[in-house]
C-alpha cells in the first residue's frame, strides 16, 4: 500500500487548483462567441471610419453619429440590430425562440429610444476598445523594438525609452491586457444588448400572457381527453361486462350498439383534440354542449343506470363556455357513477335561472366509500372547470348519496 505524505498531497491539491484556474482563464479564447463579439464591436465603427477616411475631418464623424442616431428611430433598425446581436453576441441562430434579444420592429417611442441609445453605446464602446487594443499592440511592438537594441517604433501613447534588454520581459503584458480587454468588452456589450435590445415590459407581459394561455390550453386539453376517453372506456367496460353475464342476444345487441356509439363519439373528440394540438393557432370549435346532453343520458341508461333527468330553463341559450364546461361536468359525473357505483338510480337536475347554470347529480353512495369531497383527478377537474368560469362545485357524500353540485355564472 502506497503512503502519500501530507506535504505531497497539499502540493497535488494546489497544482490541481492552478490547473483549473488556468483552464478557466483560457476557456473564453476557445469559444467562437468571443471573437464574434469582437467582430460585432468592430463593425460598429466601419461607417464613421469611412467618413473620416473620405474627409479626414472629425466633424464628419459627428455627422455620421447623428445620422446613426436618427436611423435608430426607424422601427426596422431594431430588427437589424436584434439579428446581429442575437447571432454575434449570444451565438443564437436567427430562428431561435429565445426572448433575451427581440427581433421585432420598434412598436413604441420607448423602443425607438432604446435602439438609439444602443447604437450610440455600441459606437462609443467600439471606438474606445478598438483604440485601446491598437495602442496596446503598438506598446508591445515598442517594447520588443527597444529590447532588441533599436529605438521605439512610435505610435503608442505611452513613451518607451530604450534600448533596454529587460523590455522583452514586459512585452507580453500589453498583449495579455489586450486579450482581457477583448473578453471583457465582449461581456459588457452583451449585457448592454440584453438590456437595450431585450423585450420591453409590454412585450414581456404579452409573452407571459401567451405562455399562460398555452398552459391553460394544455390543461384544458388534458381534461378533455380524461373526460371524453374515460367516459367512453367506462361505458364500454360496463356494457361488455353486462352483455357477457346477461346471456340475452337482444341485450347484447343493445350493449354493442351503445359501445359503438360511445366509441364513435370518443373518436370524434379525440380527433378534434389532436387537431387542436396540430394546429394550435386555430380556435376550438365543435365541442359538445349541454344541447347534446341527451347522448350522455342515453349512454348511461344503456349501461344499466336508471337515470332520472330533469331540465329546467332555456338550456339552448346558455353561453358557449358555460354550456361546454357544463357538458363535461355532467359527463364526468355520469362516468364516476358507472365506474364506482354501477347500475344504480341516478338523479340529474339541470336548471337555468337567475343568470346561473346549476347542475346537480346524485346517486346512492357505494358501500365502503369514505367520507370527504373526493380527490380523484376527474373530481378535481370538475372543481377546476367551475372555478375557471368563476363558479363553484361541491363533490362528496350528502345524506347517504354521492352528489356533484356545480353552479356556473352565465355573465
Secondary structure, DSSP 4 states (H G I P E B T S, - for coil): -----HHHHHHHHHHHHHHHHHHHHHHGGG-HHHHHHHHHHHHHTHHHHHHHHHH--HHHHHHHHHHHHHHTTSHHHHHHHHHHHHHHTS---TT----SS--S---SHHHHHHHHHHHHHHHHHHHHHHHHHHHHHHHHHHHHHHHTT-------SS------TTHHHHHHHHHHHHHHHHHHHHHHHHHHHHHHSSPPHHHHHHHHHHHHHHHHHHHHHHHHHHHHHHHHHHHHHHHHHHHHHH--HHHHHHHHHHHHHHHHHHHHHHHHHHHHHHTTTSPP-----GGGHHHHHHHHHHTT-EEEEEEES-GGGS-HHHHHHHHHHHHHHHHHIIIII-S-EEEEEEEEETTEEEEEEEEEPPTTPPSSS---HHHHHHHHHHHHTT-EEEEEEETTEEEEEEEEE--
